[in-house]
Structure formats: C-alpha cells, structure tokens
Amino acid sequence: MSSTEDMISAMHDGLAEVKTETGPKIPVPETYLKATKHHLKDVQEYLDWYKKSLESPNDFWSEKAKEMLSWHQLWTGKTLEYNFDVRKGKVYSEWFKGGKLNACYNALDRHVENGHGSQVAYYCEGNDLVDDHRTVTYAQMLDQVKRLASALKKRGVRKGDVVAIYLPNIPELPISMLACARIGAIHNVVFGGFSAEALAGRILDAQCRVLITCDGVMRGNKVIELKALADAAEELVYERGDGHLVDRQIVFKRLGDKCPVGMKPKRDEWWHETLAKAEPECPVEWMDAEDPLFVLYTSGSTGKPKGLVHTTAGYILYAAITHKYAFNYQENDVFFCTADCGWITGHSYVVYGPLLNRATSVIFEGVPTHPDSSRLWQICDKYKVNQMYTAPTLIRSLMRAGDKYVTKIPRNSLRVLGTVGEPINPEAWNWFFNVGGDKCCPVVDTWWQTETGGHMIIPPPVRGFQMKPGAASLPFFGIEPVVLNEKGEELSKPCEGFLCIKRSWPGIHRTVLNDHARMEQVYFSTFKGYYMSGDGCRVDEDGYYWLTGRVDDVINVSGHRIGTAEVESSLVSHPYVAEAAVVPMPHDIKGQGIYAYVTLRDGFEPSEELRKELRQTVRVEIGAIATPDVIHWAPALPKTRSGKIMRRILRKIAEKGTHVSSEELGDITTLAEPQVVAQLIELYGK
Ligand code: WT7
C-alpha cells in the first residue's frame, strides 16, 4: 500500500476530473416505467427497504435468504456475526452459519424440479456473426453439470479441492464452475486472456491438480491456442512446484480442425468423451453456508495477485438480490452481461445472479467490435435483450465509432442499461442514455469490486429516482458506506475522502487464500474498524456517491485491475533493466493506460527494439491487458532520501508531459536528487 500522502494526492488527481457541482438530474424515464413490471413501487420503497436493512439487518437478510434461496437445512445460530476491527481480534464475517445448501442446486436443480427445465438458460453467441450460436436450457445445463461433476469426483476431486478453469466465455465455463460447486470443490477461474505464466502462478498458489480448458478460441480473426498455453503453464508448475503437478486436464473441443492440439496420454482427456461416459447422476454435496465457493485472483498495489475467497450462502444471496433489484430483472426477461466469466462481473452477473433468479441470459464469446461496432446492439436485437450490462471503456469505443452503428439497429427490447468497471464520464453516460437507450432506459452505474461480490452503490431504476450522469448514486440494501478523511474521521455530506464500508454484508470476501493476515493488512489496517475500498469518492448535497478512482497503486485499464508492482517486477525481470516504476496515465478509451518509467543497467542504451522487447516481456508474463502504453526512459527515478519512489511526481509527468507546472509537481525539495525531475520532463516523449 502506498503512503497516505500518495493516497491523498491520487484522490485529488481523480477529483480534478470529476465535476464538483451537483450536475443535471434526469428522472428514470417514463417509457421504461410503463414498459415493464417493477419489483419496487418507487424510490420511497427503495429507501424504506434500505432503512430496514440497516436498522434490522437480521430480519432483513434472513427474510431474503429464505425467500430467494432453497436451504437443505436452515441456519440455527445468528444470521450474522462479524468483526471489522483488527484491534479486537481476527477480522471475519459469518453469514447464516450452520445453514446447509448448495450453490449448484440453487442455480439449476430447483428450477428443473419446478418444471422449468426447458427454459433457456443461455443464448450462446460465438465469435462469428453467422452460424455460431447455440441455445442451452436449464435441463441441458444440469445434465452437463452432473456428468462433469461425477467425472471430477471419479478423478479424485473432493470437497475443498481447488479446480482451475481456463476457458473462453462459452457455456462450458459456467458448467465447469457449477460442477465444482455441486461437489463442494472450489473453482478458480483464470481469465482466458491471461498468459501461461499468470495461469501457472494461480494454479500453484491454489494447489490445483485438475485443469479444465479447451483447444482454442477465436478472438475476431485471431486463433488463441488456449491448450498450448495451458500446457506451457503446466510445465512451469512442474518446474516450480516442488513436486506439485496438474495430473488431469479436461479439454473441451471448441475449434477442432482449426486448432490441432497434442493430448498427453494419461493426463489429457476430451470433454465430450469424458462426459459421454460419465455417470449421468451426481448427488449434491450439502455445504455449510460459510464453506468456500470459489477463489478469484485479483491484483493489488503490492506483491502477487491475491486469491480472494468467497463463501457459499452470503455470496449467492448477494449475487441474486443485486441482480434482481439493480436491473429490475423480471421473469421472462433476457439479460445480457458482456463481461467474461473470468472476472468477478462474469461470476456474479453471467453465472450466479442470473441462474439463481432463473433468468435467461446471453453469453457472448466474441469481441464487441467484431465484425463491426454494431455487434452488441445486434445481439440485443437477435435475442430481444431487456437489460444490457457493460463497461465504460466499451461505451467510449462505441461512441467514437459513431452513432450509425447503433441507430441502424432497432433495439426495441432494451429496458435497462448498466455499466461497471470504472467511473463513467458524463459524456459517455449521456451517449449511452441518449443514443444507446434512446432516452428510454435508465442507466445503472454500479460501483463494486471483486472483494464485494456484488453491487454496493447503484442508481436504483425505480419510479421517482433522479439519475445524475457520472454518479454511482446510492448504497444498496445493507450497505453502510462512510467517507473518511486521512485521519480516519467520518465526514458528513457534502464531503470527499476515502470510501470505506462500516459493517459486513453477505457478499464480502472472507479471506485471501492461505494468507488471512494479508487480507487484514490490505483492507482493515489503514482505517481501524472499516473495510477500506481503495477508492476515493465524493458525496454531494443530495447524498449521491461519486466515485473518483483508486487511491492506491492500482491501475484501472478498461475496467480491469492491474497492479503496478506486477508490471514493475515483470519489467525488472528483463536482464537490461535496473529499475522500473509504473503509474497510471489518462487514456481516452481505456480510462487509464499503463505508463512505465524504466532505468537501464549501466552499459545498456535505450532503443525502439528494446521498447518492443520490454512490452513483449510484460505481455508474456502477465497478459496483453498489462502491456505498457508508454515506456519512458529514465536515467534515474525521483526518490526521497530514504529511497522511496515519489509516485506522485511520476503520475504528474505521465499526465501532463512537458506542460507540467511546478505547482503541479508540488514540493520536490525532499527528493534526494531534485534534478532528476527536470531530466525526466526533458525525456518525455523521447
Ligand atoms: C475497482 C474494482 C466490479 C467489477 C469490475 C471491476 C473500479 C468498478 C466502478 C464504478 C467507479 C468503479 C473501482 C473499484 N470501479 N466499478 N461503477 N464507478 N469505479 O472489478 O477489478 O475488482 O475493480 O473498479 O476503482 O475499486 P475489480
């Protein structure tokens, strides 16, 4: 974690880009209010529920847990017990402790048992526009899940084991997740865009022995050979794993002849062969409410990515309730979340939330701009999508492509538009609302994190609610946000400061895999008694929350979190590099880009070729999304006398270049060598 000084300066950098006046208010559109049914009558009802959720949390959450989930056995003890204060002992949250249930049973079995087996669970849209789609019903999902689950069991996977999943965004990904959940195994999904190196790190950290992958996947016109990457990862695991190895690989055939693969005898098996032979029935493992459901790795400001652990009951309840109310999802609606299941957005809003609510969803494997920028809207039309949930970065790129890609598609079915991943700039918000949704759809800007499991702050799409472009707006049921100043004092509105959460909610992650101390250190040590989000925010006179960006050394590239430390260590792994410092830079489409200052070892000279090589190094070690946008050759880095890199200065130069003023640079007299700053400015763009 960066110093408080750095956090404050990052917070103010963020705030500078956010308008501080209250801004225009746009009522939730009447056309939408008339076009569909509503779970909540109006904004007053939303606020009443919110009040109840804070005043009587036990009643509120036990009612919801009984209403929305099927329990094998109800919890006998308290609905909730938790401690957020490290001074009082271990930080923990326990929801519905002692209750027994199963996430897969709730997502699939109970719907099929209730006669909904023939309902479509997923419309699967492939990479290609024509002839590349499938439909999977709830009954078909369940059949595949049971077969895979019994195959996993037969291969020795037991309750509590971690299974790695490295697949593209196809229904086999949710099928794999649910097969794990069915038998009490913990799924560890690794985004298909990550490198072999990143996959190996996650397999090793979680000690996975089974990996589920596929031969390859098309991204636009490119073939990505996932199996080859998985093989490379397994080599790395074997080399580093102290005897640990992946002894089973189940390979789904996605591309076939287009992507020939080598199968290693005894280790590798084809998904279709295995499932055809597998026992078609597989009993559900009844899990304790607090048994882990999955681990998902995410980057922080220091060290390696952390494996965040989510548990069963709290997480699924929270995914289901947020999906239902934030999008006003109604029976028979078609829901479309554009995220990949490799991220938390996909876990909560492609898989668990929608399936728990027996929704019909679209799962999209391809690229939103392939073959052109109409693609998402075409998908909306093809499947009559009612709610589309996407990211500001995508909205900005579609906006740039031009309105004609949108307006030529009717889009009549759309009711609600959602966004997530980073603060949405008002310009993109307005375009999404006016052009994308024809002023007929509320825009639901959802603030949350991998750590939170589901939405935390949303503009509720209800009658009478006034939207403000760019504001995530109001806390969801049960969420008690507070804004703290640098001394850790709670501020009252209007105010700006660090966004923290004051009490536990069902979706909070419970720990970092094998490292509970790290969880306490990262989230609960800066401000005692609070969960620290790592984001800065402002609350306006009306009590609306405006997120202003990360206050730590985490870069938000296209809504994905990249840890500066990871990129730095990858750059430094190159033999010519002595030192590297990575900071965010503003980027029109991606929101933030990656700006790397690199100091070479004595005797090595900067060159374009070396730049390419360094970018390639990061690409191979982490993945394409972490590739630096800029490499700035730095003879030296600005450091304090105690040797700490002054990132505040590096951020300013990355943002302003040669136009940076001395006020913007702030006090540089504490630097060991103040002349370094002038040198860096001089070398900007060179
Ligand atoms: C970070 C979490 C949650 C799924 C996507 C990313 C930023 C996310 C918003 C929003 C402003 C947002 C925050 C947060 N963020 N949504 N609506 N407005 N900022 O998950 O990788 O865990 O990243 O994304 O900075 O801390 P993640």
Residues whose N, C-alpha, C, O or C-beta is under 5 A from the ligand:
A	BS01	WT7	T345 T419 V420 G421 E422 P423 I424 D445 T446 W447 W448 Q449 T450 E451 A472 S533 D535 L547 G549 R550 G559 H560 R561
